[in-house]
Amino acid sequence: MAEHRTMQRAALLEAARSLLSEGGTEALTFPALAERTGLARSSVYEYFRSRAAVVEELCAVDLPVWAAEVEAAMDRAVTPEGKVEAYVRRQLELVGDRRHRAVVAISMRELDTGARERIRAAHGGLVAMIVDALGALGRPEPRLTAMLLQGVVDAAVRRVELGAAEDPAAITDAAVAMALHGVRG
């Protein structure tokens, strides 16, 4: 029975990923989750009390996977510059991954304060990964620089997600150049 519930919960999360990546937050509804999984709508409520609860669990499951991917890419780099490049490049490569697209589609407005704080903490863990490399590059305030660098990455992610006129590879290269060389290029 417990295994069946675990499988149902996983199926609901997979359906939520699909809905979010296809249609954004508006597409994530309990009727749509029920339809995608073949469950009755009332059954969906047995697993999640609200859309925000679905989103929160998705973030709890998917953000650590994303962070591990970024960390693995950074671990393969040998120089501080290489680590910064890997940090930026890997996050932007993950935009094409459905798990990542689902997390990007989530509107923070829809979450309660506790959920927003947990997601901010997960992002804080991502930012913390790059602080040492920035310190090794001689940045006087590596934590502040890391937060600003993540802002550049987030802006590039949104640009790719919007289907901007630029090719995603060009957006990635521009973000890497900005991370490594600032606006002077």
Disulfide bonds with the S-S distance in Angstrom:
none
